[in-house]
Amino acid sequence: MKFDLQRLKGERVARGITQAQMARKIGISTNAYWRKENGERDIGMEEFVKILSVLGFEKKQISLFFAKEVHNSEH
């Protein structure tokens, strides 16, 4: 499974939090946060929990941010 980065960005934007603000709150550079939010770098679970906290989500709600993998099956 992968994190749903579009949802992550949407939640951040909906709360009026800039990438720079988010980066500062979780202790990384704005560039590093941009790369993570855009899928260029992986987001670790501990880091993702920090992001969710900034967004106002509880740790137990982390499953809301997983994207389901789609597998093509041949019949």
C-alpha positions in Angstrom: 0.0 0.0 0.0 1.0 3.6 -0.6 0.1 6.8 1.0 -2.6 8.8 -0.9 -0.5 11.9 -1.5 -3.3 13.7 -3.3 -5.5 13.4 -0.2 -2.6 14.5 1.9 -2.1 17.6 -0.2 -5.9 18.3 -0.3 -6.2 18.1 3.5 -3.2 20.4 3.9 -4.5 23.0 1.5 -8.1 22.8 2.9 -6.6 23.8 6.3 -4.7 26.7 4.8 -1.3 25.2 5.7 1.5 26.0 3.3 4.2 23.5 2.4 6.7 25.7 4.2 4.5 25.8 7.4 4.1 22.0 7.3 7.8 21.4 6.8 8.6 23.7 9.7 6.1 22.0 12.0 7.5 18.5 11.3 11.1 19.6 11.3 12.3 19.3 7.7 13.1 21.7 4.9 10.4 23.0 2.6 12.2 21.4 -0.3 12.3 18.0 1.5 8.6 18.3 2.3 7.8 19.2 -1.4 9.6 16.1 -2.6 7.7 13.9 -0.1 4.3 15.3 -0.9 5.0 15.0 -4.6 6.1 11.4 -4.4 9.8 12.0 -5.1 10.9 10.8 -1.7 9.3 8.3 0.7 7.5 9.4 3.8 8.3 7.3 6.8 5.5 6.1 9.1 6.8 8.2 12.1 6.9 11.3 9.9 3.5 10.6 8.5 2.1 10.4 12.0 3.6 13.9 12.6 1.9 15.2 9.5 -1.4 13.8 10.5 -1.1 15.4 13.9 -0.5 18.8 12.3 -3.6 18.2 10.1 -5.6 17.4 13.2 -6.0 13.7 12.7 -5.5 11.0 15.3 -2.9 8.2 14.8 -5.7 5.7 14.5 -7.1 7.5 11.4 -3.9 6.9 9.4 -5.8 4.3 7.3 -7.7 7.1 5.7 -4.5 8.0 3.9 -3.7 4.7 2.3 -4.3 4.3 -1.4 -5.5 1.0 -2.5 -3.2 -0.7 -5.0 -5.0 -1.7 -8.2 -4.0 -5.0 -9.7 -4.8 -5.8 -13.3 -6.1 -9.4 -13.6 -6.4 -11.3 -16.8 -9.4 -13.5 -17.3 
